[in-house]
Amino acid sequence: MLTEFVGVTPPLSSLYGRNIKELKSTSFYRQTSISFLKAGFEENGLSFLPERLEDVVDRLDGIVGWLTLCGSRSIEAKRLDNRIKASVLNMAT
């Protein structure tokens, strides 16, 4: 994103001449996404309905950042409910 919007090589870029570290990530497969959220919920003592978890995973399409946000908000609220799911889905679209 920075390369497209700000640029890193033109001399007038605010990032010109600075060290750049790139972090590349890919989407998780469905089962990996389910395991990712399930592990986080279990680690934090949060119970969940498997079908609700699967619905979230299917709709967020394995994008790690959205899965993390949904998991984090659910852990803060101590539940995974439709309001949290809708909020994250709304941000993601």
C-alpha positions as CSV (number, residue, x, y, z in Angstrom):
1,M,0.0,0.0,0.0
2,L,2.8,2.4,0.8
3,T,4.4,1.8,-2.5
4,E,1.2,2.7,-4.3
5,F,0.1,5.7,-2.3
6,V,3.2,7.3,-0.8
7,G,6.0,5.8,-2.8
8,V,9.4,4.7,-1.4
9,T,11.9,5.5,-4.2
10,P,11.2,9.0,-5.5
11,P,13.4,11.5,-3.8
12,L,10.4,13.6,-2.7
13,S,8.8,10.7,-0.9
14,S,8.7,11.0,2.9
15,L,10.0,7.4,3.0
16,Y,12.9,7.9,0.6
17,G,16.2,6.8,2.1
18,R,14.7,5.0,5.1
19,N,15.0,1.3,5.9
20,I,12.0,-0.6,4.7
21,K,10.8,-3.8,6.1
22,E,8.0,-5.6,4.2
23,L,5.5,-7.9,5.9
24,K,3.7,-10.1,3.4
25,S,0.8,-12.2,4.4
26,T,-1.6,-14.4,2.6
27,S,-5.2,-15.4,3.5
28,F,-5.7,-18.5,5.6
29,Y,-7.5,-21.5,4.2
30,R,-10.9,-22.2,5.8
31,Q,-9.7,-24.8,8.2
32,T,-6.7,-22.8,9.3
33,S,-9.0,-19.8,9.9
34,I,-11.3,-21.9,12.1
35,S,-8.3,-23.3,14.0
36,F,-6.9,-19.8,14.4
37,L,-10.1,-18.4,16.0
38,K,-10.8,-21.5,17.9
39,A,-7.3,-21.5,19.5
40,G,-7.6,-17.9,20.5
41,F,-11.0,-18.3,22.0
42,E,-10.0,-21.5,23.9
43,E,-6.9,-19.8,25.2
44,N,-9.0,-17.0,26.6
45,G,-11.7,-19.2,28.0
46,L,-14.4,-18.1,25.5
47,S,-17.0,-20.6,24.6
48,F,-18.5,-20.4,21.1
49,L,-21.0,-22.1,18.8
50,P,-19.1,-23.9,16.0
51,E,-21.6,-22.9,13.4
52,R,-21.3,-19.2,14.4
53,L,-17.5,-19.5,14.1
54,E,-17.7,-21.2,10.7
55,D,-20.1,-18.4,9.5
56,V,-17.6,-15.7,10.5
57,V,-14.8,-17.6,8.8
58,D,-16.8,-18.1,5.6
59,R,-17.7,-14.4,5.4
60,L,-14.2,-13.0,6.3
61,D,-12.6,-15.3,3.6
62,G,-9.5,-16.1,5.6
63,I,-8.1,-12.5,5.8
64,V,-5.9,-12.6,8.8
65,G,-6.5,-9.0,9.9
66,W,-10.3,-9.3,9.9
67,L,-10.2,-12.6,11.7
68,T,-7.9,-11.1,14.3
69,L,-10.2,-8.1,14.8
70,C,-13.3,-10.3,15.1
71,G,-11.5,-12.5,17.6
72,S,-10.1,-9.6,19.6
73,R,-13.5,-7.9,19.9
74,S,-15.2,-11.2,20.8
75,I,-12.6,-11.8,23.6
76,E,-13.1,-8.2,24.9
77,A,-16.9,-8.7,25.0
78,K,-16.5,-12.3,26.3
79,R,-18.7,-13.6,23.5
80,L,-19.0,-14.0,19.7
81,D,-22.4,-12.6,18.8
82,N,-24.1,-11.3,15.7
83,R,-23.5,-7.7,16.7
84,I,-19.7,-8.2,16.8
85,K,-19.8,-10.2,13.6
86,A,-21.9,-7.6,11.8
87,S,-19.6,-4.8,13.0
88,V,-16.5,-6.4,11.6
89,L,-18.2,-7.5,8.4
90,N,-19.4,-3.9,7.9
91,M,-15.8,-2.6,8.3
92,A,-14.5,-5.3,6.0
93,T,-16.8,-4.5,3.1
